[in-house]
């Protein structure tokens, strides 16, 4: 076992350049020390707590799905105004993730997550009390600040506390939490649909409850050990890592974190490092494609899509619960697959499955069969491929590929871009769906899904079972073009 004194001594040698990577490997094994004594109970608490940010994410994104028809009636909205009602939160997300990323490497992950939880509750109340459309949009925009912040901070926190062998499953918990928030909001929408003209106000007000739960749990959790190490609080970082995986594992982790952060020339700091630039380029491609392939248009506008296929409003709202349940079940499936088959195979298969489902929708439209249960079955197939393959991998992979010292700031880029792409697609979907036409709209989404699969196959390495510091070394060593396999 590695005691704290020997851990400090090893770190001193690494910082002074007296220990080479080969020596560390010989001391700790080919991939560093493998955790055999993981405290799964404590690790589960950290993972579930961090991932609960996704619950707020999913709740705030989806609660407007059922409220949308009632808001449109209350404020007499056109297609573009309705699109603005939906997307105003998403534009707030853009700013929220930017601010959170800037502050995460200065103040830490936990403090910001506490603030985000409190802000969720406040903006839920403000949205419910909005007296006119301008106030409603303003409250949704402010709520987006919290959603954007949590979309960056929660996956980062989970990635930084997870052992390599379990990081995929723990990252999937974040996606599962998002889907749980979606299902909860769908259920609330359906239960409150007949509670009067102000039913939409009660729908938004219920957001206070998950906010309070998240605030309670994150207040009890420790700061991310990697942030503590970056901030020079090595003893605190060691205590958290020791509680997760034991002293020997904690010593290995601290040594590798120090090596990745401190053993670097000043000229290669920040975004000037080629490895960081390559990782950023890859993350940008993933962030754009995951949104323009259509997932949030399907989730947000599911009732409108089903109504256009001949469903009545009650049936359309009930069907959204089936949509959420499908996403939940197949996200659970991904818990079993992501650390077994890896990120890359799942993403490629999921993208191809989404493409086929969208092409089937286009064929149904062109043949005049876009109605009834056929539309529901095809949309559920699309969601199954996304939920079991693409969604969990995206939110697991994005925080994995950036170095420790710039992870907070670097994550701004892909998370901000995916929110911008999300907002633009959601804003214009009602117009495209009704004016440009269903067939062309779904054809575009199908093409983007296909390109997404090709991009992953060609440009993104496999990160399964690799330490965050090991992934960083891959990007730093990569040539001008990224090979298919690391």
C-alpha positions, 0 to 999 in steps of 0.5 A: 500500500502507498502511504501518504508520505510516499505519495508526497515523495513520488509527487515531488519526484514527478514534479522535479522530472526525476521519475519518467512515465515508464517508472510510474507505469512500473510502479502502478501498472500498465494503466496506473493502479487499478482500483480493486477496493472501490467504495461503491456506496460512496461513489454511487452517492457522488455520481447520483448527486452530480448527475441530479443536475441532469434532472433539473436540465431535463425537467426545465427543457421538457416541462414546456412540452405539455405547457406549450399548447396552453401558453400559445392559447393564453398569449395568442402566439404565432409559430415564431412566437411559440418557437421563441417561447420554447427557445428562450431558455436555450439562449439563456443556456448559452450564457449560463454555460459560458459563465459557469465554464469561466468560473469553474476553474476559479471557484470550483464545481461544487460552489457553482452547483449549489448556486445553480440549484438555488437559481433553478428554484427562483426561476421556476417561481418567476416563470409560473408567475409571469403576467405577460409573454415578455415576462414569461420569456424573460423568466425562461431566459433566466432559467436557461442560465441555470440549465446551461450552468448545470449542463457543463458542471454536472458532467464535469463533476461526475467525470472527475470523481469516477474511476476509469472502469466505471466512468462510462456508467457514471456518465450515463447516470447524467443522461439517465437523470435528464430523461428522468426529469423529462418523464417527470415533467411529462407526467406533471403536464398530463396530470395538470392538463385539466386544472383550469386556464392557469394549469401551465403556471402550476406545471412550471411551479413544480420545478421548485421540488427537484431544485430543493432535492438537488440543493440538499444533496450537492451541499453534502457532497465534497468538491471534485478532487481534481479541482482540489489538486489544481487549487493546491489542496492536495490533502483534501483531494487525497482524502476524497480519492482515498475514500473512493478507492483506497490509499494506494489508488489515491496515491496513483491518482494524485501522482498522475494528476500532478504530472499532467498539470505541473510537468508542462512548459509555460509555452504550452499552457492553456489553449495554445497546446496542439492537443487542446486545439485538436480536442476542441475541434473534435468536440465542436463537431460533436456538439453541432451534430448532436443537436442538428440531428433533431433530438430536442425538436422531437422531444420539445414538439412531440405533442405538435408532431402527434397532433399533426399526425391526427392525434387529439390533444389528450392523446398527444400529451399521453404519448409524450409519457410513452416517449419519455419512458422509452428514453428512460428504458433505453438509457438504462440499457446503455448503462450495461453497454457503454463500458463494455462496447465503448463510446465509438461503436455505440455512437456510430450504431446509434447515429445510423439507427436515427438516420433510418428512423428519420428516413422512414418518417420521410417515406411515410409523409411522401406516401400519405401515411403520416398518421396514427400509431405508425408515427409513434412507433418510428419516433420511438425507434429514433429515440431508442437509438439516441437514448441507448447510444448517442445521448449517454456517450455525448455527455460522457465523452465531452468532459473526458477529452479535455486536460485537467488544467483547462477542463472548465474553460474548454468545456465552454466551447462544446457545451455553448455550441450545442446550446446555440445549435439547440436553440436555433433548431428549436426556434425554427422547427415550427416554421420549417415543419409547417411552412417548408414542409415535414418531408424536407425537415425530417430529410435534413435531420436524417442527413445530419444524423448520418454525418454525425455517425461518419464524424465519430467514426473518422475523428474521435478516439475510443476513451473506454477504460482510460484515465483522464490523464491518459486521454490527455496524452493521446491528444497531445501525441496526435498528428495533424489528422486524428486516426480512427483508433488511438 
